[in-house]
Amino acid sequence: MRSVNLAEKFRQFDEHWRPKIVGELNDAYVKLVKVRGEFVWHRHELEDELFLVVKGRLLLKFRDHEVWVEEGEFVIVPRGVEHLPVAPDETHVVLLEPKSTLNTGNVRNERTVSELDRI
């Protein structure tokens, strides 16, 4: 066992919207992702998804409302709920989600990441 320094891990990559695996917990991955701009409307049919903002702020749009997630806050998006992550400026996010979770959920496009990097 060892501790993980989030700031150090975030310094190891520059890509946006490309999650990196930094740990495993039961049948879930702990992922880090840098985000900026708008992602894609999508949903995860079988998986809940936790977004914890470490740096910056994240807007999660839902079809019927929006939620701002500030530094030190998190939101859990329940399975099946369509959402659109948006970050006006670069934002650092920790994701906790089942290993089966595809970053674009039910959508396949140029932002879909099928092979995750470990850092």
VEXMAR-849857 format. One record per residue (C-alpha): residue number from 1; z, x, y. Coordinates in nm, 4 decimals, m for minus. Layout:
% VEXMAR-849857
<pt k="NUM" pz="Z" px="X" py="Y"/>
...
//
This chain:
% VEXMAR-849857
<pt k="1" pz="0.0000" px="0.0000" py="0.0000"/>
<pt k="2" pz="m0.0744" px="0.1092" py="0.3521"/>
<pt k="3" pz="m0.0993" px="m0.0489" py="0.6934"/>
<pt k="4" pz="m0.4321" px="m0.1296" py="0.8572"/>
<pt k="5" pz="m0.4826" px="m0.0496" py="1.2245"/>
<pt k="6" pz="m0.7115" px="m0.3220" py="1.3578"/>
<pt k="7" pz="m0.8133" px="m0.1349" py="1.6744"/>
<pt k="8" pz="m0.9145" px="0.1684" py="1.4678"/>
<pt k="9" pz="m1.1160" px="m0.0484" py="1.2287"/>
<pt k="10" pz="m1.2935" px="m0.2297" py="1.5129"/>
<pt k="11" pz="m1.3952" px="0.1101" py="1.6599"/>
<pt k="12" pz="m1.5839" px="0.1886" py="1.3376"/>
<pt k="13" pz="m1.8700" px="m0.0548" py="1.4031"/>
<pt k="14" pz="m2.0754" px="m0.1993" py="1.6890"/>
<pt k="15" pz="m2.2829" px="m0.4788" py="1.5317"/>
<pt k="16" pz="m2.2223" px="m0.8360" py="1.6372"/>
<pt k="17" pz="m2.1973" px="m1.1260" py="1.3920"/>
<pt k="18" pz="m2.1867" px="m0.8893" py="1.0907"/>
<pt k="19" pz="m1.8441" px="m0.9212" py="0.9202"/>
<pt k="20" pz="m1.6792" px="m0.6179" py="0.7573"/>
<pt k="21" pz="m1.4292" px="m0.6384" py="0.4721"/>
<pt k="22" pz="m1.0967" px="m0.4671" py="0.5460"/>
<pt k="23" pz="m0.8791" px="m0.6179" py="0.2759"/>
<pt k="24" pz="m0.8391" px="m0.8623" py="m0.0105"/>
<pt k="25" pz="m0.5700" px="m1.1229" py="m0.0590"/>
<pt k="26" pz="m0.5698" px="m1.3221" py="m0.3831"/>
<pt k="27" pz="m0.9237" px="m1.4636" py="m0.3992"/>
<pt k="28" pz="m0.9953" px="m1.4121" py="m0.0280"/>
<pt k="29" pz="m1.1305" px="m1.1402" py="0.1970"/>
<pt k="30" pz="m0.9802" px="m1.0254" py="0.5237"/>
<pt k="31" pz="m1.2827" px="m0.9582" py="0.7447"/>
<pt k="32" pz="m1.3336" px="m0.8179" py="1.0927"/>
<pt k="33" pz="m1.6241" px="m0.9255" py="1.3087"/>
<pt k="34" pz="m1.7350" px="m0.8542" py="1.6621"/>
<pt k="35" pz="m1.9059" px="m1.1507" py="1.8228"/>
<pt k="36" pz="m2.0991" px="m1.2048" py="2.1450"/>
<pt k="37" pz="m2.3240" px="m1.4913" py="2.2435"/>
<pt k="38" pz="m2.3919" px="m1.7965" py="2.0329"/>
<pt k="39" pz="m2.3983" px="m1.7995" py="1.6527"/>
<pt k="40" pz="m2.5507" px="m2.0933" py="1.4600"/>
<pt k="41" pz="m2.4345" px="m2.4463" py="1.3806"/>
<pt k="42" pz="m2.3132" px="m2.4416" py="1.0196"/>
<pt k="43" pz="m2.0495" px="m2.5628" py="0.7764"/>
<pt k="44" pz="m1.8832" px="m2.4354" py="0.4613"/>
<pt k="45" pz="m1.8822" px="m2.7089" py="0.1972"/>
<pt k="46" pz="m1.6125" px="m2.5539" py="m0.0237"/>
<pt k="47" pz="m1.4160" px="m2.3132" py="0.1962"/>
<pt k="48" pz="m1.1704" px="m2.3344" py="0.4837"/>
<pt k="49" pz="m1.2102" px="m2.0567" py="0.7408"/>
<pt k="50" pz="m0.9474" px="m1.8940" py="0.9646"/>
<pt k="51" pz="m1.0528" px="m1.7378" py="1.2986"/>
<pt k="52" pz="m0.7849" px="m1.5134" py="1.4582"/>
<pt k="53" pz="m0.8854" px="m1.3704" py="1.7974"/>
<pt k="54" pz="m0.7590" px="m1.0138" py="1.8468"/>
<pt k="55" pz="m0.9483" px="m0.9328" py="2.1674"/>
<pt k="56" pz="m1.1422" px="m1.1587" py="2.4039"/>
<pt k="57" pz="m1.1821" px="m1.5338" py="2.3637"/>
<pt k="58" pz="m1.3835" px="m1.7530" py="2.1322"/>
<pt k="59" pz="m1.5189" px="m2.1018" py="2.1862"/>
<pt k="60" pz="m1.5498" px="m2.3076" py="1.8692"/>
<pt k="61" pz="m1.7780" px="m2.6038" py="1.9262"/>
<pt k="62" pz="m1.7531" px="m2.9038" py="1.6983"/>
<pt k="63" pz="m1.9763" px="m3.2101" py="1.7097"/>
<pt k="64" pz="m1.7024" px="m3.4162" py="1.8776"/>
<pt k="65" pz="m1.4994" px="m3.1573" py="2.0747"/>
<pt k="66" pz="m1.4536" px="m2.7895" py="2.1650"/>
<pt k="67" pz="m1.1605" px="m2.5508" py="2.1172"/>
<pt k="68" pz="m1.1005" px="m2.2258" py="2.3080"/>
<pt k="69" pz="m0.9239" px="m1.9644" py="2.0971"/>
<pt k="70" pz="m0.7512" px="m1.7029" py="2.3125"/>
<pt k="71" pz="m0.6183" px="m1.3571" py="2.2178"/>
<pt k="72" pz="m0.3360" px="m1.3902" py="1.9692"/>
<pt k="73" pz="m0.4393" px="m1.7423" py="1.8657"/>
<pt k="74" pz="m0.6112" px="m1.8728" py="1.5568"/>
<pt k="75" pz="m0.7894" px="m2.1848" py="1.4394"/>
<pt k="76" pz="m0.8502" px="m2.3007" py="1.0849"/>
<pt k="77" pz="m1.1814" px="m2.4792" py="1.0384"/>
<pt k="78" pz="m1.1524" px="m2.7117" py="0.7382"/>
<pt k="79" pz="m1.4221" px="m2.7114" py="0.4714"/>
<pt k="80" pz="m1.7170" px="m2.9351" py="0.5497"/>
<pt k="81" pz="m1.6643" px="m2.9328" py="0.9285"/>
<pt k="82" pz="m1.9739" px="m2.8261" py="1.1196"/>
<pt k="83" pz="m1.8995" px="m2.5689" py="1.3883"/>
<pt k="84" pz="m2.0675" px="m2.3299" py="1.6308"/>
<pt k="85" pz="m1.8831" px="m2.0105" py="1.7354"/>
<pt k="86" pz="m1.9644" px="m1.8879" py="2.0875"/>
<pt k="87" pz="m1.8304" px="m1.5836" py="2.2716"/>
<pt k="88" pz="m1.9299" px="m1.5334" py="2.6373"/>
<pt k="89" pz="m1.8196" px="m1.1676" py="2.6136"/>
<pt k="90" pz="m1.7603" px="m0.9387" py="2.3179"/>
<pt k="91" pz="m1.4725" px="m1.0757" py="2.1133"/>
<pt k="92" pz="m1.2947" px="m0.9222" py="1.8134"/>
<pt k="93" pz="m1.2037" px="m1.1672" py="1.5386"/>
<pt k="94" pz="m1.0164" px="m1.1446" py="1.2087"/>
<pt k="95" pz="m1.1488" px="m1.3865" py="0.9476"/>
<pt k="96" pz="m0.9551" px="m1.4942" py="0.6416"/>
<pt k="97" pz="m1.1728" px="m1.6801" py="0.3964"/>
<pt k="98" pz="m1.2468" px="m1.7117" py="0.0243"/>
<pt k="99" pz="m1.4672" px="m1.4409" py="m0.1244"/>
<pt k="100" pz="m1.7379" px="m1.7020" py="m0.1858"/>
<pt k="101" pz="m1.7802" px="m1.7732" py="0.1879"/>
<pt k="102" pz="m2.1256" px="m1.6973" py="0.3279"/>
<pt k="103" pz="m2.1092" px="m1.6229" py="0.7007"/>
<pt k="104" pz="m2.3758" px="m1.8821" py="0.7863"/>
<pt k="105" pz="m2.2463" px="m2.1413" py="0.5389"/>
<pt k="106" pz="m2.5137" px="m2.3997" py="0.4605"/>
<pt k="107" pz="m2.7736" px="m2.2246" py="0.6807"/>
<pt k="108" pz="m2.9921" px="m1.9318" py="0.5762"/>
<pt k="109" pz="m3.1522" px="m1.7335" py="0.8585"/>
<pt k="110" pz="m3.1749" px="m1.3838" py="1.0104"/>
<pt k="111" pz="m2.7983" px="m1.3813" py="1.0708"/>
<pt k="112" pz="m2.7095" px="m1.4474" py="0.7075"/>
<pt k="113" pz="m2.5228" px="m1.1498" py="0.5582"/>
<pt k="114" pz="m2.5393" px="m1.1439" py="0.1797"/>
<pt k="115" pz="m2.3994" px="m0.7919" py="0.1266"/>
<pt k="116" pz="m2.0769" px="m0.7224" py="0.3119"/>
<pt k="117" pz="m1.9763" px="m0.3723" py="0.4174"/>
<pt k="118" pz="m1.6237" px="m0.2424" py="0.3564"/>
<pt k="119" pz="m1.4626" px="m0.0278" py="0.6214"/>
//
